[in-house]
Amino acid sequence: MTKIRSSDAGRIQDRRGQGGGFPGGLGGMLGGRSGSGGGFPIPGGLLKGGGGIVAVLVMAAVFVLPQLLGGGLSGGTQIAGSPSGAAADSSTANDDACSTELEQILCGATNDVSEYWIEQLPLSFGVEYVDTQTVFFSGRTTTGCGEASSQTGPFYCPLDQLVYFDLDFLVQLQDRFDASGDLAAQYIVAHEFGHHVQNVLGINAQVREAQQSDPARANQYSVALELQADCFAGAWAHDAAARGQFDSSGEIQEALDAAAAVGDDAIQRTTTGRVEPESWTHGSSAQRVEWFRRGYDTGDPQSCTTFSEVR
């Protein structure tokens, strides 16, 4: 059990019960490109500081494959430019959004991870952090990347710079994939905010450019993007542990179990009974654990060099 709790809903938009949405979809965000063989070159300038928010044409920030919740989404990928600056809209903020135990766990992670990056991003990369929010939704909701449903799982949309969370996902994660505990849930939040950090640094745009110029390795670039977000989550967990936010040294195992549970191989084995490495877009269980552990052991986001190491 972590000590990371908050009833502060200042970074929360609560859309539960609102429904809504529009035609389109997030199909392109949910993996599926085929890639094979070869090494993994670093796109020019990747992980160099500077730039702030740039035009983003990639939506490669979903935490899990669509099969995790038993289905996919129809419709085409929404492609557009990212707005300049954060677009967090507090108009749907709800003072009661962080009242239950689960909500306070997620709200606490949202605030703690945000404060970590506000301090750490300038130190590690020389770039100011752009604050953003977590959206709680149920059923479906409209996003800058299209219409999201509960089948999407938690994800980050680089076009509106928001993290989206259907809380029912955590029940699925625990019941179907045996990944439970405070830090398991908070690791997911930290992973999605890792994608926001990638967006701020311009890494998402560079990955899209690399995928377009070298489509045979598109999946490998996606895997490196996801594993780097895992590593960023590990660096945050290192900081939280150093601040005494974990009740025991064994707390970190919850995050490691969650990372293993959402490896592409684990999800494929559970949902289809087959493991197909050529279709992976997020990395194996072993890779996800390895890179979260890298961030946690070093506490240094600059150690998250997945684009030069992942093959």
C-alpha positions as CSV (number, residue, x, y, z in Angstrom):
1,M,0.0,0.0,0.0
2,T,1.5,3.4,-1.0
3,K,1.0,6.6,0.8
4,I,0.2,8.4,-2.4
5,R,-3.4,9.6,-2.1
6,S,-5.1,12.8,-2.9
7,S,-8.6,14.3,-2.7
8,D,-7.4,17.3,-4.8
9,A,-9.3,17.1,-8.1
10,G,-7.5,20.1,-9.7
11,R,-5.9,17.9,-12.4
12,I,-9.0,15.8,-12.9
13,Q,-11.8,16.0,-15.4
14,D,-14.7,13.8,-14.5
15,R,-16.8,12.9,-17.5
16,R,-18.3,9.7,-16.0
17,G,-21.9,9.3,-16.9
18,Q,-21.7,11.9,-19.7
19,G,-21.3,9.5,-22.6
20,G,-21.1,11.2,-26.0
21,G,-18.5,11.0,-28.7
22,F,-18.4,11.3,-32.5
23,P,-17.7,8.9,-35.4
24,G,-14.1,8.1,-36.1
25,G,-12.1,6.1,-33.6
26,L,-8.8,5.3,-32.2
27,G,-8.1,2.2,-34.3
28,G,-4.7,3.5,-35.4
29,M,-3.7,4.0,-31.8
30,L,-4.1,0.3,-30.9
31,G,-1.1,-1.2,-32.6
32,G,-1.3,-3.6,-35.6
33,R,1.5,-2.4,-37.9
34,S,3.8,-5.2,-39.0
35,G,7.5,-4.8,-38.6
36,S,10.4,-7.3,-38.9
37,G,14.0,-7.8,-38.4
38,G,17.1,-5.7,-38.3
39,G,18.5,-3.2,-35.8
40,F,16.9,-0.2,-34.2
41,P,18.6,3.1,-35.2
42,I,18.1,6.3,-33.2
43,P,16.1,8.9,-35.0
44,G,18.0,12.1,-35.4
45,G,18.0,14.3,-32.3
46,L,15.9,11.8,-30.3
47,L,16.1,12.6,-26.6
48,K,17.8,15.9,-27.2
49,G,16.2,18.7,-25.1
50,G,14.3,21.7,-26.4
51,G,11.3,22.5,-28.6
52,G,8.4,22.2,-26.3
53,I,5.1,21.0,-27.9
54,V,5.5,20.2,-31.6
55,A,3.2,19.0,-34.3
56,V,2.3,15.4,-33.5
57,L,1.1,13.0,-36.2
58,V,1.4,9.8,-34.2
59,M,-1.1,8.3,-31.8
60,A,1.1,5.5,-30.4
61,A,0.5,6.1,-26.7
62,V,-2.0,3.5,-25.7
63,F,-1.0,1.5,-22.7
64,V,-2.5,-1.9,-23.7
65,L,-3.5,-3.8,-26.8
66,P,-7.3,-3.7,-27.7
67,Q,-7.5,-7.4,-27.0
68,L,-7.0,-6.7,-23.3
69,L,-10.6,-5.8,-22.9
70,G,-11.9,-8.2,-25.5
71,G,-12.2,-6.1,-28.6
72,G,-11.0,-3.4,-30.9
73,L,-12.3,-0.1,-32.3
74,S,-13.5,0.6,-35.8
75,G,-12.7,3.7,-37.8
76,G,-9.7,5.4,-39.1
77,T,-6.8,7.1,-37.3
78,Q,-7.4,10.8,-36.6
79,I,-4.4,12.8,-37.8
80,A,-3.9,16.4,-36.9
81,G,-1.4,18.8,-35.5
82,S,-1.0,19.3,-31.8
83,P,-2.1,22.7,-30.4
84,S,0.5,25.0,-29.0
85,G,0.7,24.7,-25.2
86,A,-1.4,22.6,-22.8
87,A,-5.1,22.4,-23.6
88,A,-6.3,21.0,-20.3
89,D,-9.9,22.1,-19.8
90,S,-11.0,22.3,-16.2
91,S,-14.6,23.0,-17.2
92,T,-15.6,19.4,-16.3
93,A,-13.6,19.3,-13.0
94,N,-15.5,17.9,-10.2
95,D,-14.7,18.4,-6.5
96,D,-16.1,15.0,-5.7
97,A,-14.0,13.2,-8.4
98,C,-11.4,12.1,-5.8
99,S,-13.5,10.8,-3.0
100,T,-13.4,7.0,-3.1
101,E,-10.3,5.0,-2.2
102,L,-9.6,4.1,-5.9
103,E,-10.2,7.6,-7.0
104,Q,-7.8,9.0,-4.4
105,I,-5.1,6.5,-5.5
106,L,-5.4,7.7,-9.1
107,C,-5.7,11.3,-8.2
108,G,-2.7,11.0,-5.9
109,A,-0.7,9.5,-8.7
110,T,-1.8,12.2,-11.1
111,N,-0.6,14.9,-8.8
112,D,2.5,13.2,-7.6
113,V,3.7,12.3,-11.1
114,S,2.9,15.8,-12.3
115,E,4.9,17.4,-9.5
116,Y,7.8,15.0,-10.2
117,W,8.1,16.0,-13.9
118,I,7.6,19.8,-13.1
119,E,10.9,19.5,-11.1
120,Q,12.6,16.8,-13.1
121,L,12.1,17.6,-16.7
122,P,14.1,20.9,-16.7
123,L,16.9,19.1,-14.7
124,S,17.1,16.1,-17.1
125,F,16.3,17.6,-20.5
126,G,16.4,21.4,-20.1
127,V,12.7,21.7,-21.0
128,E,9.8,23.1,-18.9
129,Y,7.0,20.7,-18.2
130,V,3.6,21.4,-19.6
131,D,1.0,20.6,-17.0
132,T,-2.0,18.4,-18.0
133,Q,-4.9,16.5,-16.6
134,T,-6.4,13.0,-16.2
135,V,-9.9,12.4,-17.6
136,F,-12.1,9.9,-15.8
137,F,-14.7,8.5,-18.1
138,S,-17.1,5.6,-18.3
139,G,-18.4,3.9,-21.4
140,R,-17.2,6.3,-24.0
141,T,-15.9,9.9,-24.4
142,T,-14.8,12.3,-27.1
143,T,-11.1,13.0,-27.3
144,G,-8.8,15.0,-29.5
145,C,-7.8,11.7,-31.1
146,G,-11.3,10.5,-31.8
147,E,-14.0,8.6,-29.8
148,A,-12.7,6.4,-27.0
149,S,-14.6,3.5,-25.4
150,S,-14.0,1.4,-22.3
151,Q,-12.3,-1.1,-24.6
152,T,-9.5,1.3,-25.3
153,G,-8.0,1.0,-21.8
154,P,-6.0,3.9,-20.3
155,F,-4.3,6.0,-22.9
156,Y,-2.7,9.4,-23.7
157,C,-3.9,11.5,-26.6
158,P,-1.1,13.7,-27.8
159,L,-3.5,15.9,-29.8
160,D,-5.4,17.3,-26.7
161,Q,-2.5,16.3,-24.3
162,L,-4.8,14.5,-21.8
163,V,-4.6,11.2,-20.1
164,Y,-7.8,9.1,-20.3
165,F,-8.8,6.6,-17.7
166,D,-11.9,4.3,-17.5
167,L,-11.7,3.1,-13.9
168,D,-13.4,-0.2,-14.8
169,F,-10.1,-1.1,-16.5
170,L,-8.5,-1.7,-13.2
171,V,-11.0,-4.3,-12.3
172,Q,-10.2,-6.1,-15.6
173,L,-6.5,-5.8,-14.9
174,Q,-6.9,-7.4,-11.5
175,D,-9.5,-10.0,-12.3
176,R,-8.2,-11.2,-15.6
177,F,-4.4,-10.5,-15.4
178,D,-3.9,-10.8,-11.7
179,A,-2.2,-7.4,-11.3
180,S,-3.4,-5.7,-8.2
181,G,-2.3,-3.2,-5.6
182,D,-1.9,0.6,-5.3
183,L,1.3,0.8,-7.2
184,A,0.0,-1.4,-10.0
185,A,-2.6,1.3,-10.7
186,Q,-0.2,4.2,-10.1
187,Y,2.3,2.7,-12.4
188,I,-0.3,2.8,-15.2
189,V,-0.9,6.5,-14.5
190,A,2.9,7.2,-14.5
191,H,3.3,5.3,-17.8
192,E,0.6,7.5,-19.5
193,F,2.2,10.6,-18.1
194,G,5.5,9.3,-19.5
195,H,3.8,9.6,-22.9
196,H,3.0,13.2,-22.2
197,V,6.6,13.8,-21.4
198,Q,7.5,12.3,-24.7
199,N,5.1,14.6,-26.4
200,V,6.5,17.7,-24.6
201,L,10.0,16.6,-25.7
202,G,8.9,16.0,-29.3
203,I,9.7,12.3,-29.2
204,N,6.3,11.3,-30.5
205,A,6.8,13.4,-33.7
206,Q,10.3,12.0,-34.3
207,V,9.0,8.4,-33.9
208,R,6.3,9.0,-36.4
209,E,8.8,10.5,-38.9
210,A,11.0,7.4,-38.4
211,Q,8.1,5.1,-38.9
212,Q,7.2,6.8,-42.1
213,S,10.7,6.7,-43.5
214,D,11.3,3.1,-42.4
215,P,7.9,1.4,-42.2
216,A,9.5,-2.1,-41.9
217,R,10.5,-1.2,-38.4
218,A,7.4,0.7,-37.4
219,N,6.5,-1.8,-34.7
220,Q,10.1,-1.6,-33.3
221,Y,9.8,2.2,-32.9
222,S,6.4,1.7,-31.2
223,V,7.9,-0.8,-28.8
224,A,10.8,1.6,-27.9
225,L,8.3,4.4,-27.3
226,E,6.3,2.3,-24.9
227,L,9.3,0.9,-23.1
228,Q,10.7,4.4,-22.6
229,A,7.4,5.4,-21.0
230,D,7.8,2.4,-18.7
231,C,11.3,3.5,-17.8
232,F,10.0,7.0,-17.1
233,A,7.4,5.5,-14.8
234,G,10.2,3.6,-13.0
235,A,12.2,6.9,-12.5
236,W,9.2,8.4,-10.9
237,A,8.8,5.4,-8.6
238,H,12.4,5.7,-7.6
239,D,11.7,9.3,-6.5
240,A,8.5,8.3,-4.7
241,A,10.4,5.6,-2.8
242,A,13.1,8.0,-1.8
243,R,10.5,10.3,-0.4
244,G,9.1,7.5,1.8
245,Q,5.9,7.1,-0.2
246,F,6.0,3.3,-0.2
247,D,5.1,1.3,3.0
248,S,7.6,-1.4,2.3
249,S,10.5,-2.3,0.0
250,G,8.3,-5.0,-1.5
251,E,5.8,-2.4,-2.8
252,I,7.6,-2.2,-6.1
253,Q,6.7,-5.8,-6.9
254,E,3.1,-4.6,-7.6
255,A,4.4,-2.4,-10.4
256,L,6.6,-5.1,-11.8
257,D,3.7,-7.6,-11.8
258,A,1.5,-5.0,-13.6
259,A,4.3,-4.4,-16.2
260,A,4.6,-8.1,-16.8
261,A,0.8,-8.5,-17.0
262,V,0.5,-6.1,-19.9
263,G,3.4,-7.4,-22.0
264,D,2.4,-8.2,-25.5
265,D,3.2,-11.8,-25.1
266,A,1.2,-12.1,-21.9
267,I,-1.8,-10.4,-23.4
268,Q,-1.6,-12.6,-26.6
269,R,-1.2,-15.8,-24.6
270,T,-4.2,-14.9,-22.4
271,T,-6.5,-13.7,-25.1
272,T,-5.6,-15.8,-28.2
273,G,-3.4,-18.6,-26.9
274,R,-0.8,-17.6,-29.5
275,V,2.4,-15.5,-29.1
276,E,3.3,-13.5,-32.3
277,P,6.4,-11.4,-31.7
278,E,6.3,-9.8,-35.1
279,S,3.0,-8.1,-34.2
280,W,4.2,-6.6,-30.9
281,T,3.8,-2.9,-30.4
282,H,4.4,-2.5,-26.7
283,G,7.1,-5.0,-25.8
284,S,7.2,-8.4,-24.0
285,S,6.6,-8.8,-20.3
286,A,10.4,-9.3,-19.8
287,Q,11.1,-6.0,-21.6
288,R,8.5,-4.0,-19.8
289,V,9.8,-5.3,-16.4
290,E,13.4,-4.6,-17.5
291,W,12.8,-1.0,-18.5
292,F,10.6,-0.1,-15.5
293,R,13.4,-1.6,-13.4
294,R,16.0,0.4,-15.3
295,G,14.2,3.6,-14.4
296,Y,13.6,2.6,-10.8
297,D,17.1,1.4,-10.2
298,T,18.8,4.5,-11.7
299,G,16.2,7.2,-10.9
300,D,17.5,8.9,-14.0
301,P,15.2,9.6,-16.9
302,Q,18.2,10.0,-19.2
303,S,19.0,6.3,-18.6
304,C,15.8,5.5,-20.6
305,T,17.7,4.9,-23.8
306,T,15.3,2.5,-25.4
307,F,15.8,3.9,-28.9
308,S,19.5,2.9,-28.9
309,E,19.1,-0.4,-27.1
310,V,15.8,-2.1,-28.1
311,R,16.2,-4.5,-31.1
